[in-house]
Amino acid sequence: MTPSADLDTTGDGKQPNCTEWCSARHAADPACWGADEHKVLLSVEKSYPDAEVGAYAYRQTPAHREVVYLHVYRPDDNDFRDLDASVHLTADEARGLAEHLIAVVDEIGGKQ
């Protein structure tokens, strides 16, 4: 049997064409995910204690570009009101967003 490009052929869970930052244990899913979870719990969303925003290094397949995967999650008792959305940002877009977020924090005085 010939190993599939989607399967672990290196013995360490990585595909031969994984990114250097990939922490995924590949089976049939070729996506690479960064090792670190960069999450912020949203304390202002008091009705939704598990609400969070997270950013992850991500590449869907070897044919896709490496991106920042920005995820917004806010569960609700009513499944129709759950918020579970994501966008993919280039490195430049993510850096631009970070700069704008810092500018807004400075504008409001960095108060919590």
N, C-alpha and C positions, 0 to 999 in steps of 0.2 A: 504494500500500500504506500502510495506517495504522500508525504505530508502536505497538507493544505497550507496556503499562505496565511490563512486565518488562524491556524493552530500554533500552539507553542512548539517550536522546533529547536529551541535553545536549551530547554530543560529548566529554565528559571522563571517560566511564566511569561516571558517577553517574546514577542515576535522578532524575527531577525531585522525587521525594518521599523522597530519602535523608535519613538523619540527618546532622547537621553533622559528626559524627566518622567517617562511613563512609569506608573506604579500599578497598572492594571494587570490582573491575572487573566490572560486571554484564554478563552475556549473557542467559541465561534464568533465572538464579538471583536472586531479589529480596532475598536476605539481605544485611544490612549488618553488616560486621565493623569493629571498631576498628583503628586503624593500628598500635598497639603490641601486641607479644606480651609478656606478663608471665609468664615461666616460671621455675620453680625446679627444678633437677636434684636428684634425691633421692639424696644421697650415702650414706645408710644402706642403701639397696637395692644393695649391692655386686654381687650376682648379676645385677642388671639395670642396666647402665651408662647406658641411655637412658631410665630412669624419670624422669618429670617431672610436676609439677602446673603448670597454666597457667590464667590468668584473662584473659578477653577481653570487650570491649564487643560486644554482639550484639543484633540484631533480625531475627527470621526473615522477616517481611514487614511492609509498612506497616500492616497491620491488627493486628500483634502489638506488645506493649510492649517497650521497651528493657530488657535484662537484663544481668547479669554471667554469662558462660558459664564455668563452672568445669570444667576438664578434667583427669582423672587418666589417665596413660598409663604402662604398664609392659609392654614387650614381653617375650616369652619364646620360646625356641627351639621350644617346643611351642605351636602356635597356640591350642590349647584352654585354655592357661593365661595368655594375654595378658589384661591389664587395660586396657580402653579405655572409660572411663565419663565421663559428663558430667552436670551438673545446671545448671539455670537458677536464678539468685537475683535477687530484686529488689535495688535499691540498698540499701534498709534491711537486708535479710537479709545482704547482702555486708558491709556495715559492721558488723553484729552479729557475724558470723563473724570478721572482722578483729580486733575488740575481744577476742573470746574467745581467738583465737590469741595475741595479745599478752599476755593474762593468763596463759596457759599458759607462754609463754616466760619471763615474769617469775617464775612459780612454780618453774620448774626452774633459775632463775638465769641464763638467757640463755647457758648454756654449750653449746658445740658438741660 
